């Protein structure tokens, strides 16, 4: 399943406006200002990563939760 620029744009617009960023240093406010022009590029990066079955090392973050 490939990422669609329209779907990416919907996801970005649904984000809560926060100034804090995660490991990629991109805040949701910044993403909202870039949309819709950036949604095509973002979907292209996602699709290329999926096709190559490659993910940037800094994006490989897992959280483990123990079942209690």
N, C-alpha and C positions, 0 to 999 in steps of 0.2 A: 504494500500500500504506500503510495507516494504522498508526500505532503503537498497540499494545495495552497497557493498564495492567499486565496480567499479564507480558507480555514485558519491559516496562520494569522491573518489580519483579525479574524474574530477572536482568536485566543488572546492576542495581544490587547485588544480593546477591552476584553473582559478582566484583565489583570487589575488588581487594586493598585492605585497610585502610591508607590512607596519609593523613597529616596535611597534606601539601603540596597546594596547589591550582593550577589552571591559570589561564587568563585570566579565568575567571568567579568566582574566589575561593571556590569550593565544593569542599570536600575529599570524598573518597570516604567517609570516616568519617561526615561530616555527612549525606550522602545515605543511608547505611545506617541511620542513626537515624531518618530521615524516612520510610523505606519501611515499610509499604505505603501509608500515607495520602497520600504525595506522588506516587505513581505515576500516579494518575488525572489530577492537575493537570499533571504533566510530559508525559504522553501527549497531553493536550489542547493544550498549547503547541506540541508537535511537529506535531500534526495541523493546527492552524491555520496554522502556518508553511508547511507543505507545500501546503495548499489555496490559500493566497495567493501561493505561490511566492516567499515572502519569508524572508530570513534576517537576524537582527540583525547589524549591521556588525561588532561585536566577535567574532562567531562565524565570520566569513569569514577563516579563517587557512589558508594553504596552505604546505606544505613541498615544496620542489623538490629532487629528488635527481638529480644528473647520473649518467648511465650511463657507467661507466668500462670 
